[in-house]
Amino acid sequence: MKYIVQWNYRSSYGAFTEGETVDVTEEEAAAFNRDSPGVLQIEPETRIEPAPPYDRMVKTSQRRGSHD
């Protein structure tokens, strides 16, 4: 699982810098967070928003027969 390091961390478990994304198991993350509570936060999933449906309606059309 991917986690984001909230602050610089160094111990016998390892060393990380703030803002770094690490890929560790849930058990390893629990060990880091026991040593320094809250140092690893689960990375929010990046979701791609679907594009809005294509709007085929003509918004600005010319009137038929109006030749000013």
Stockholm file with secondary structure:
# STOCKHOLM 1.0

chainA/1-68         MKYIVQWNYRSSYGAFTEGETVDVTEEEAAAFNRDSPGVLQIEPETRIEPAPPYDRMVKTSQRRGSHD
#=GR chainA/1-68 SS CEEEECSCEEETTEEECTTCEEECCHHHHHHHHHHSTTSEEECCCCCCCCCCCCCCCCSSCCCTTCCC
#=GC SS_cons        CEEEECSCEEETTEEECTTCEEECCHHHHHHHHHHSTTSEEECCCCCCCCCCCCCCCCSSCCCTTCCC
//
